[in-house]
Amino acid sequence: MKLHILLIAAVTFLSACSAPAKLYPVSVPATGDKIRTSVRSVEVRDVSLPSYAAAEEIQIQGLDGALFSSAGVLWADVPVRAVSLELSRNLAELTGARIAAEPWPFEDPAQARLDVRIEELLASADGTFRSSGQYFVGSYEGQRDRSGFFRLTEAFDPEAGPSAIAAARGRIIMQLARIIAKDGL
């Protein structure tokens, strides 16, 4: 019984001594010029991310190709939710259309639905943030369905740490929004 109490006390002590996690939000880059679209409203489905990119820990790919992270370095928001909201906001600002992440919050249904499937969303130790995948725009009003592939890169300073990675992710999602607005909507 004494050993059990000592173990609980030791775990409690070690938990109290550990450093709190650092949370890194993604900054919102400026949208720039407006892009005209053929739809007035779009529902953005939850963005599909690879398991490493959906994790709370910020992942980095080493020069040997292995992924590594630290339990104390986290995204400030759940990645699937954050990327979906970033993409929705960026598209709305770029196009001026009524765009929202699912579930659709408005009474009138959206004209189209956007489904984005990201295969890669990763920072590398060499200072390159990469993303690739495919998007699908389905129309509810008989317009032409569209899809496209994307492969994007953004440079960042690896010496600047996780905040530079977060800024690069913000720029990547803005690039993706521009491609979808121009070619998909």
PATITI-558762 format. One line per 5 residues: number of its first residue (from 1); their letters; for each residue x, y, z of N, C-alpha, C, O. Coordinates in Angstrom, 2 decimals, m for minus. Layout:
BEGIN
NUM> a> X Y Z X Y Z X Y Z X Y Z ~ ... .
//
This chain:
BEGIN
1> mklhi> 0.82 m1.19 0.00 0.00 0.00 0.00 0.86 1.26 0.00 0.55 2.22 m0.70 ~ 1.95 1.26 0.79 2.84 2.43 0.85 3.50 2.65 m0.51 3.67 3.80 m0.93 ~ 3.85 1.57 m1.20 4.47 1.69 m2.52 3.50 2.33 m3.51 3.88 3.17 m4.32 ~ 2.24 1.93 m3.43 1.20 2.49 m4.29 1.06 4.01 m4.05 0.97 4.78 m5.01 ~ 1.04 4.42 m2.81 0.93 5.84 m2.47 2.16 6.60 m2.93 2.05 7.73 m3.42 .
6> lliaa> 3.35 6.00 m2.78 4.58 6.64 m3.24 4.58 6.82 m4.76 5.03 7.85 m5.25 ~ 4.09 5.82 m5.50 4.04 5.92 m6.95 3.09 7.04 m7.38 3.41 7.82 m8.28 ~ 1.92 7.13 m6.74 0.96 8.20 m7.07 1.58 9.56 m6.76 1.44 10.49 m7.55 ~ 2.26 9.67 m5.63 2.90 10.93 m5.26 4.00 11.30 m6.26 4.14 12.47 m6.63 ~ 4.78 10.31 m6.71 5.85 10.57 m7.66 5.30 11.04 m9.00 5.82 11.98 m9.59 .
11> vtfls> 4.24 10.38 m9.49 3.63 10.77 m10.76 3.04 12.18 m10.65 3.21 12.99 m11.57 ~ 2.38 12.47 m9.56 1.81 13.80 m9.34 2.90 14.86 m9.32 2.75 15.93 m9.90 ~ 4.01 14.57 m8.64 5.12 15.51 m8.56 5.73 15.75 m9.94 5.99 16.89 m10.32 ~ 5.95 14.67 m10.71 6.54 14.81 m12.04 5.61 15.58 m12.98 6.07 16.36 m13.80 ~ 4.31 15.35 m12.86 3.34 16.08 m13.69 3.39 17.57 m13.38 3.31 18.40 m14.28 .
16> acsap> 3.51 17.90 m12.12 3.54 19.31 m11.71 4.82 19.99 m12.17 4.83 21.19 m12.42 ~ 5.91 19.22 m12.30 7.20 19.79 m12.69 7.37 19.95 m14.20 8.23 20.70 m14.64 ~ 6.55 19.25 m14.99 6.73 19.33 m16.44 6.32 20.71 m16.95 5.41 21.34 m16.42 ~ 7.00 21.15 m17.99 6.72 22.46 m18.57 5.39 22.42 m19.32 5.07 21.40 m19.93 ~ 4.64 23.50 m19.29 3.38 23.52 m20.04 3.65 23.51 m21.54 4.69 23.97 m22.00 .
21> aklyp> 2.70 22.98 m22.28 2.84 22.94 m23.73 2.76 24.36 m24.30 2.08 25.22 m23.75 ~ 3.47 24.58 m25.39 3.40 25.86 m26.10 2.47 25.67 m27.29 2.61 24.72 m28.06 ~ 1.50 26.57 m27.42 0.52 26.50 m28.50 0.84 27.55 m29.56 1.13 28.70 m29.24 ~ 0.80 27.13 m30.83 1.15 28.03 m31.93 m0.04 28.21 m32.87 m0.45 27.28 m33.56 ~ m0.62 29.44 m32.90 m1.71 29.71 m33.82 m1.17 29.96 m35.23 0.00 30.31 m35.41 .
26> vsvpa> m2.03 29.79 m36.20 m1.67 30.05 m37.60 m2.10 31.47 m37.93 m3.25 31.84 m37.74 ~ m1.16 32.26 m38.43 m1.47 33.64 m38.79 m2.23 33.69 m40.11 m2.08 32.82 m40.97 ~ m3.05 34.71 m40.25 m3.88 34.87 m41.44 m3.18 35.83 m42.40 m3.02 37.01 m42.09 ~ m2.76 35.33 m43.57 m2.12 36.24 m44.53 m3.16 37.11 m45.23 m4.34 36.77 m45.24 ~ m2.73 38.21 m45.79 m3.62 39.10 m46.53 m4.13 38.39 m47.78 m3.40 37.64 m48.42 .
31> tgdki> m5.41 38.62 m48.11 m6.00 37.92 m49.25 m5.62 38.52 m50.59 m5.44 37.80 m51.57 ~ m5.50 39.84 m50.65 m5.16 40.48 m51.92 m6.37 40.67 m52.80 m7.47 40.90 m52.30 ~ m6.19 40.58 m54.12 m7.24 40.83 m55.10 m8.40 39.85 m54.97 m8.22 38.70 m54.57 ~ m9.59 40.34 m55.32 m10.80 39.50 m55.34 m10.79 38.62 m56.59 m10.24 38.98 m57.64 ~ m11.41 37.44 m56.46 m11.51 36.50 m57.56 m13.00 36.26 m57.82 m13.75 35.92 m56.91 .
36> rtsvr> m13.42 36.43 m59.07 m14.82 36.21 m59.43 m15.09 34.71 m59.54 m14.26 33.95 m60.03 ~ m16.29 34.31 m59.08 m16.66 32.89 m59.13 m18.04 32.75 m59.78 m18.77 33.73 m59.93 ~ m18.38 31.53 m60.15 m19.68 31.25 m60.75 m20.73 30.84 m59.72 m21.89 30.65 m60.07 ~ m20.33 30.71 m58.45 m21.28 30.34 m57.40 m21.33 31.44 m56.35 m20.37 32.17 m56.13 ~ m22.50 31.54 m55.70 m22.69 32.57 m54.66 m22.52 32.01 m53.26 m22.32 32.77 m52.31 .
41> svevr> m22.60 30.66 m53.12 m22.49 30.07 m51.78 m21.88 28.68 m51.88 m22.16 27.92 m52.80 ~ m21.01 28.38 m50.89 m20.29 27.11 m50.88 m20.19 26.59 m49.45 m19.83 27.31 m48.53 ~ m20.52 25.31 m49.30 m20.31 24.62 m48.02 m18.98 23.89 m48.12 m18.76 23.10 m49.04 ~ m18.08 24.15 m47.17 m16.77 23.49 m47.15 m16.85 22.33 m46.17 m17.07 22.52 m44.98 ~ m16.65 21.14 m46.69 m16.65 19.95 m45.84 m15.36 19.95 m45.01 m14.38 20.59 m45.38 .
46> dvslp> m15.36 19.21 m43.89 m14.14 19.08 m43.10 m13.01 18.59 m43.99 m13.15 17.58 m44.68 ~ m11.91 19.29 m43.98 m10.76 18.94 m44.81 m10.16 17.63 m44.30 m9.96 17.46 m43.10 ~ m9.88 16.73 m45.21 m9.26 15.45 m44.87 m7.74 15.63 m44.82 m7.13 16.07 m45.79 ~ m7.15 15.29 m43.68 m5.70 15.44 m43.48 m5.07 14.08 m43.22 m5.73 13.19 m42.68 ~ m3.79 13.90 m43.58 m3.09 12.69 m43.17 m2.97 12.65 m41.64 m3.01 13.70 m41.00 .
51> syaaa> m2.82 11.48 m41.07 m2.85 11.35 m39.60 m1.80 12.21 m38.91 m2.08 12.78 m37.85 ~ m0.60 12.33 m39.48 0.42 13.15 m38.83 0.04 14.62 m38.83 0.36 15.34 m37.89 ~ m0.65 15.08 m39.88 m1.05 16.49 m39.96 m2.29 16.78 m39.12 m2.54 17.93 m38.76 ~ m3.07 15.75 m38.82 m4.26 15.91 m37.98 m3.92 15.87 m36.50 m4.77 16.18 m35.66 ~ m2.70 15.48 m36.17 m2.28 15.39 m34.77 m2.11 16.79 m34.17 m1.88 17.76 m34.89 .
56> eeiqi> m2.22 16.88 m32.86 m2.04 18.17 m32.18 m0.60 18.65 m32.23 m0.34 19.85 m32.27 ~ 0.36 17.71 m32.23 1.77 18.09 m32.24 2.18 18.60 m33.62 1.74 18.07 m34.64 ~ 3.01 19.61 m33.63 3.55 20.13 m34.89 4.64 19.16 m35.35 5.63 18.96 m34.65 ~ 4.45 18.58 m36.52 5.38 17.60 m37.07 6.41 18.28 m37.97 6.11 19.25 m38.65 ~ 7.61 17.75 m37.95 8.68 18.22 m38.84 9.34 16.99 m39.46 9.59 16.00 m38.77 .
61> qgldg> 9.61 17.07 m40.75 10.30 15.97 m41.42 11.79 16.26 m41.40 12.24 17.29 m41.91 ~ 12.54 15.34 m40.82 13.99 15.48 m40.78 14.61 15.24 m42.14 13.94 14.80 m43.07 ~ 15.89 15.53 m42.25 16.58 15.35 m43.52 16.64 13.90 m43.95 16.81 13.61 m45.13 ~ 16.49 12.96 m42.98 16.47 11.54 m43.31 15.08 11.04 m43.71 14.92 9.86 m44.02 ~ 14.07 11.93 m43.70 12.71 11.57 m44.09 11.79 11.21 m42.94 10.58 11.15 m43.12 .
66> alfss> 12.35 10.98 m41.75 11.51 10.62 m40.60 10.80 11.85 m40.05 11.32 12.96 m40.11 ~ 9.60 11.64 m39.53 8.83 12.71 m38.91 9.11 12.72 m37.41 9.20 11.67 m36.79 ~ 9.24 13.90 m36.85 9.42 14.00 m35.41 8.62 15.19 m34.88 8.34 16.14 m35.61 ~ 8.27 15.12 m33.61 7.51 16.18 m32.96 7.86 16.19 m31.49 8.58 15.33 m31.00 ~ 7.33 17.17 m30.80 7.49 17.27 m29.36 6.11 17.44 m28.75 5.30 18.22 m29.25 .
71> agvlw> 5.83 16.71 m27.67 4.54 16.80 m27.01 4.30 18.20 m26.45 3.16 18.56 m26.15 ~ 5.35 18.99 m26.30 5.21 20.34 m25.75 5.06 21.43 m26.80 4.97 22.60 m26.44 ~ 5.01 21.06 m28.10 4.88 22.03 m29.19 3.65 21.65 m29.99 3.68 20.71 m30.78 ~ 2.54 22.40 m29.78 1.25 22.02 m30.33 0.64 23.12 m31.19 0.95 24.30 m31.02 ~ m0.24 22.70 m32.12 m1.06 23.66 m32.83 m2.04 24.26 m31.83 m2.45 23.57 m30.90 .
76> advpv> m2.41 25.51 m32.00 m3.33 26.17 m31.07 m4.77 25.69 m31.25 m5.59 25.90 m30.36 ~ m5.08 25.06 m32.36 m6.42 24.54 m32.60 m6.28 23.16 m33.25 m5.25 22.85 m33.84 ~ m7.31 22.36 m33.14 m7.33 21.03 m33.75 m7.14 21.22 m35.26 m7.90 21.97 m35.87 ~ m6.15 20.57 m35.87 m5.81 20.85 m37.27 m6.95 20.70 m38.27 m7.09 21.54 m39.15 ~ m7.78 19.65 m38.18 m8.86 19.49 m39.15 m9.81 20.68 m39.07 m10.19 21.26 m40.10 .
81> ravsl> m10.20 21.05 m37.87 m11.09 22.19 m37.67 m10.43 23.48 m38.16 m11.05 24.27 m38.87 ~ m9.19 23.69 m37.76 m8.48 24.92 m38.11 m8.30 25.08 m39.61 m8.55 26.15 m40.16 ~ m7.85 24.02 m40.29 m7.62 24.11 m41.73 m8.94 24.33 m42.46 m9.00 25.11 m43.41 ~ m10.00 23.65 m42.04 m11.32 23.84 m42.65 m11.79 25.28 m42.50 m12.29 25.87 m43.45 ~ m11.64 25.84 m41.30 m12.06 27.22 m41.07 m11.17 28.22 m41.81 m11.66 29.21 m42.35 .
86> elsrn> m9.85 27.97 m41.84 m8.94 28.85 m42.58 m9.33 28.89 m44.05 m9.41 29.96 m44.66 ~ m9.56 27.71 m44.62 m9.91 27.63 m46.03 m11.24 28.35 m46.30 m11.36 29.08 m47.29 ~ m12.23 28.13 m45.44 m13.53 28.79 m45.60 m13.39 30.31 m45.54 m13.92 31.02 m46.40 ~ m12.67 30.80 m44.54 m12.48 32.25 m44.39 m11.74 32.83 m45.58 m12.13 33.86 m46.12 ~ m10.65 32.16 m45.99 m9.86 32.66 m47.12 m10.71 32.73 m48.39 m10.66 33.71 m49.12 .
91> laelt> m11.48 31.67 m48.65 m12.33 31.65 m49.84 m13.38 32.76 m49.79 m13.64 33.42 m50.79 ~ m13.98 32.95 m48.63 m15.00 34.00 m48.48 m14.39 35.38 m48.73 m14.99 36.21 m49.41 ~ m13.22 35.62 m48.18 m12.57 36.92 m48.36 m12.10 37.13 m49.80 m12.18 38.24 m50.33 ~ m11.62 36.06 m50.44 m11.15 36.17 m51.83 m12.28 36.39 m52.81 m12.13 37.12 m53.79 ~ m13.43 35.75 m52.56 m14.51 35.75 m53.55 m15.68 36.66 m53.21 m16.41 37.08 m54.11 .
96> garia> m15.87 36.98 m51.95 m17.05 37.73 m51.55 m18.30 36.87 m51.51 m19.39 37.38 m51.23 ~ m18.18 35.57 m51.78 m19.32 34.65 m51.75 m19.63 34.25 m50.31 m18.81 34.45 m49.41 ~ m20.80 33.69 m50.10 m21.20 33.15 m48.79 m20.58 31.76 m48.68 m21.03 30.82 m49.33 ~ m19.57 31.65 m47.86 m18.83 30.39 m47.72 m18.69 30.07 m46.25 m18.31 30.93 m45.45 ~ m19.01 28.82 m45.89 m18.92 28.41 m44.49 m18.56 26.94 m44.42 m18.90 26.14 m45.30 .
101> aepwp> m17.86 26.60 m43.34 m17.53 25.20 m43.09 m18.79 24.46 m42.64 m19.71 25.06 m42.09 ~ m18.80 23.14 m42.89 m19.96 22.35 m42.47 m20.05 22.30 m40.95 m19.02 22.41 m40.28 ~ m21.22 22.15 m40.40 m22.51 22.07 m41.07 m22.95 23.46 m41.55 m22.66 24.47 m40.92 ~ m23.65 23.48 m42.69 m24.09 24.73 m43.31 m24.99 25.49 m42.35 m26.01 24.97 m41.93 ~ m24.62 26.73 m41.99 m25.35 27.45 m40.94 m26.54 28.29 m41.43 m27.24 28.89 m40.62 .
106> fedpa> m26.77 28.33 m42.74 m27.80 29.20 m43.28 m29.06 28.42 m43.66 m29.01 27.20 m43.88 ~ m30.18 29.13 m43.73 m31.45 28.49 m44.07 m31.47 28.02 m45.52 m31.82 26.87 m45.80 ~ m31.09 28.90 m46.45 m31.05 28.52 m47.87 m29.84 27.63 m48.10 m28.76 27.91 m47.59 ~ m30.01 26.54 m48.86 m28.87 25.64 m49.09 m27.78 26.30 m49.93 m28.04 27.23 m50.70 ~ m26.58 25.80 m49.78 m25.44 26.29 m50.57 m25.61 25.85 m52.03 m26.27 24.84 m52.30 .
111> qarld> m25.03 26.60 m52.95 m25.06 26.23 m54.36 m24.09 25.10 m54.67 m24.30 24.33 m55.60 ~ m23.03 25.00 m53.87 m22.00 24.00 m54.14 m21.39 23.52 m52.83 m21.52 24.16 m51.78 ~ m20.73 22.39 m52.93 m20.02 21.85 m51.76 m18.58 21.55 m52.17 m18.33 20.99 m53.24 ~ m17.65 21.93 m51.31 m16.22 21.73 m51.54 m15.69 20.64 m50.63 m15.91 20.67 m49.42 ~ m14.99 19.68 m51.21 m14.38 18.58 m50.48 m12.88 18.62 m50.81 m12.50 18.46 m51.97 .
116> vriee> m12.02 18.81 m49.80 m10.58 18.87 m50.01 m9.93 17.70 m49.30 m10.17 17.48 m48.11 ~ m9.11 16.97 m50.03 m8.40 15.81 m49.48 m6.90 16.06 m49.61 m6.32 15.97 m50.70 ~ m6.30 16.36 m48.48 m4.88 16.69 m48.46 m4.07 15.42 m48.19 m4.31 14.71 m47.21 ~ m3.12 15.14 m49.08 m2.25 13.97 m48.95 m0.99 14.30 m48.15 m0.46 13.45 m47.43 ~ m0.53 15.55 m48.29 0.69 15.98 m47.62 0.50 17.41 m47.12 0.04 18.28 m47.86 .
121> llasa> 0.85 17.64 m45.87 0.83 18.98 m45.26 1.93 18.95 m44.23 1.70 18.60 m43.07 ~ 3.15 19.31 m44.64 4.32 18.98 m43.84 5.45 19.99 m43.98 5.78 20.44 m45.08 ~ 6.03 20.33 m42.84 7.22 21.18 m42.79 8.45 20.28 m42.79 8.48 19.25 m42.12 ~ 9.46 20.68 m43.55 10.72 19.94 m43.59 11.81 20.72 m42.89 11.78 21.95 m42.84 ~ 12.77 20.01 m42.37 13.90 20.63 m41.68 14.71 21.52 m42.62 15.47 22.37 m42.16 .
126> dgtfr> 14.56 21.33 m43.94 15.30 22.15 m44.90 14.65 23.51 m45.15 15.16 24.31 m45.93 ~ 13.49 23.79 m44.48 12.84 25.08 m44.62 11.79 25.14 m45.70 11.47 26.22 m46.19 ~ 11.24 24.00 m46.09 10.18 23.95 m47.08 8.93 23.37 m46.46 8.98 22.30 m45.84 ~ 7.81 24.05 m46.61 6.51 23.53 m46.18 5.79 23.10 m47.44 5.63 23.90 m48.37 ~ 5.35 21.85 m47.49 4.73 21.30 m48.70 3.29 20.86 m48.42 2.94 20.45 m47.31 .
131> ssgqy> 2.48 20.95 m49.47 1.13 20.42 m49.41 0.75 19.91 m50.79 1.09 20.52 m51.80 ~ 0.04 18.79 m50.80 m0.48 18.26 m52.06 m1.78 17.54 m51.78 m2.05 17.13 m50.65 ~ m2.56 17.39 m52.82 m3.83 16.69 m52.68 m4.75 17.00 m53.83 m4.32 17.34 m54.94 ~ m6.05 16.88 m53.55 m7.06 17.07 m54.58 m8.28 17.75 m53.97 m8.59 17.56 m52.79 ~ m8.97 18.54 m54.77 m10.22 19.16 m54.33 m11.33 18.79 m55.30 m11.09 18.50 m56.47 .
136> fvgsy> m12.57 18.80 m54.78 m13.76 18.47 m55.56 m14.83 19.51 m55.25 m15.10 19.80 m54.08 ~ m15.43 20.06 m56.28 m16.53 21.00 m56.11 m17.75 20.37 m56.76 m17.81 20.20 m57.98 ~ m18.73 20.02 m55.91 m19.98 19.45 m56.41 m21.05 20.52 m56.38 m21.19 21.25 m55.40 ~ m21.82 20.60 m57.45 m22.87 21.61 m57.56 m24.22 21.00 m57.23 m24.52 19.88 m57.64 ~ m25.02 21.74 m56.50 m26.38 21.32 m56.18 m27.38 21.85 m57.19 m28.53 21.41 m57.20 .
141> egqrd> m26.99 22.78 m58.02 m27.93 23.43 m58.92 m27.65 23.14 m60.39 m27.89 23.99 m61.25 ~ m27.15 21.96 m60.68 m26.96 21.53 m62.06 m25.77 22.13 m62.78 m25.60 21.89 m63.97 ~ m24.94 22.90 m62.08 m23.74 23.43 m62.73 m22.72 22.30 m62.85 m22.87 21.24 m62.25 ~ m21.71 22.54 m63.61 m20.67 21.56 m63.86 m19.87 21.28 m62.59 m19.39 22.21 m61.94 ~ m19.71 19.99 m62.24 m18.83 19.62 m61.14 m17.39 19.80 m61.59 m17.06 19.65 m62.76 .
146> rsgff> m16.53 20.13 m60.62 m15.12 20.37 m60.94 m14.22 19.67 m59.94 m14.63 19.38 m58.81 ~ m13.00 19.41 m60.36 m11.99 18.87 m59.44 m10.62 19.27 m59.96 m10.46 19.65 m61.11 ~ m9.65 19.17 m59.09 m8.29 19.49 m59.49 m7.28 19.01 m58.46 m7.61 18.80 m57.29 ~ m6.07 18.85 m58.92 m4.97 18.47 m58.04 m4.19 19.73 m57.68 m4.23 20.73 m58.40 ~ m3.48 19.68 m56.56 m2.60 20.79 m56.19 m1.34 20.23 m55.57 m1.34 19.18 m54.93 .
151> rltea> m0.26 20.96 m55.79 1.05 20.68 m55.19 1.67 22.04 m54.89 2.04 22.77 m55.81 ~ 1.78 22.38 m53.60 2.19 23.71 m53.19 3.42 23.64 m52.29 3.64 22.65 m51.59 ~ 4.22 24.71 m52.33 5.37 24.82 m51.42 5.46 26.25 m50.92 5.09 27.20 m51.61 ~ 5.95 26.38 m49.72 6.22 27.68 m49.09 7.54 27.57 m48.35 7.77 26.59 m47.64 ~ 8.40 28.55 m48.50 9.66 28.57 m47.75 9.42 29.17 m46.37 8.56 30.03 m46.19 .
156> fdpea> 10.18 28.69 m45.40 10.18 29.28 m44.06 11.58 29.13 m43.49 12.38 28.32 m43.97 ~ 11.86 29.90 m42.46 13.17 29.85 m41.80 13.12 28.79 m40.71 12.46 29.01 m39.69 ~ 13.79 27.65 m40.89 13.73 26.60 m39.88 14.33 27.02 m38.54 13.99 26.45 m37.50 ~ 15.21 28.02 m38.55 15.79 28.52 m37.31 14.78 29.31 m36.48 14.97 29.51 m35.28 ~ 13.70 29.78 m37.13 12.69 30.58 m36.44 11.70 29.72 m35.64 10.90 30.25 m34.87 .
161> gpsai> 11.77 28.42 m35.81 10.97 27.51 m34.99 9.53 27.35 m35.41 9.16 27.64 m36.54 ~ 8.70 26.87 m34.47 7.30 26.54 m34.77 6.45 27.72 m35.26 5.53 27.51 m36.05 ~ 6.74 28.93 m34.82 5.94 30.06 m35.30 6.14 30.27 m36.80 5.21 30.68 m37.49 ~ 7.33 30.00 m37.31 7.59 30.11 m38.75 6.85 29.01 m39.51 6.37 29.23 m40.62 ~ 6.76 27.83 m38.92 6.01 26.72 m39.52 4.53 27.08 m39.58 3.88 26.85 m40.59 .
166> aaarg> 4.00 27.65 m38.50 2.59 28.05 m38.46 2.30 29.11 m39.52 1.26 29.06 m40.18 ~ 3.19 30.07 m39.68 3.00 31.11 m40.70 3.03 30.51 m42.10 2.25 30.90 m42.97 ~ 3.93 29.55 m42.33 4.02 28.89 m43.64 2.74 28.11 m43.93 2.25 28.11 m45.06 ~ 2.18 27.44 m42.91 0.91 26.72 m43.12 m0.19 27.70 m43.51 m0.99 27.40 m44.39 ~ m0.23 28.86 m42.87 m1.22 29.87 m43.23 m1.09 30.31 m44.68 m2.09 30.49 m45.37 .
171> riimq> 0.13 30.49 m45.14 0.36 30.89 m46.54 m0.02 29.77 m47.51 m0.55 30.04 m48.59 ~ 0.25 28.53 m47.13 m0.11 27.37 m47.98 m1.63 27.29 m48.15 m2.12 27.10 m49.26 ~ m2.37 27.44 m47.05 m3.83 27.36 m47.14 m4.38 28.53 m47.95 m5.38 28.37 m48.65 ~ m3.74 29.70 m47.89 m4.15 30.82 m48.74 m3.88 30.49 m50.21 m4.72 30.78 m51.07 ~ m2.73 29.90 m50.52 m2.44 29.48 m51.90 m3.52 28.52 m52.39 m4.02 28.65 m53.51 .
176> larii> m3.87 27.55 m51.54 m4.89 26.57 m51.90 m6.23 27.27 m52.16 m6.92 26.94 m53.13 ~ m6.60 28.21 m51.32 m7.85 28.94 m51.51 m7.85 29.68 m52.85 m8.87 29.70 m53.54 ~ m6.73 30.28 m53.22 m6.64 30.99 m54.50 m6.85 30.03 m55.67 m7.56 30.36 m56.62 ~ m6.23 28.86 m55.60 m6.37 27.87 m56.68 m7.82 27.42 m56.80 m8.37 27.36 m57.90 ~ m8.44 27.10 m55.67 m9.83 26.64 m55.69 m10.76 27.73 m56.18 m11.66 27.46 m56.98 .
181> akdgl> m10.57 28.96 m55.72 m11.42 30.07 m56.14 m11.29 30.31 m57.64 m12.29 30.54 m58.33 ~ m10.08 30.25 m58.15 m9.83 30.54 m59.57 m10.27 29.40 m60.48 m10.90 29.63 m61.50 ~ m9.93 28.15 m60.11 m10.15 27.02 m61.00 m11.36 26.14 m60.65 m11.87 25.41 m61.50 ~ m11.81 26.23 m59.39 m12.88 25.32 m58.96 m14.24 25.96 m58.76 m15.27 25.31 m58.93 ~ m14.24 27.25 m58.41 m15.52 27.89 m58.13 m15.94 28.80 m59.27 m17.00 29.43 m59.20 .
//
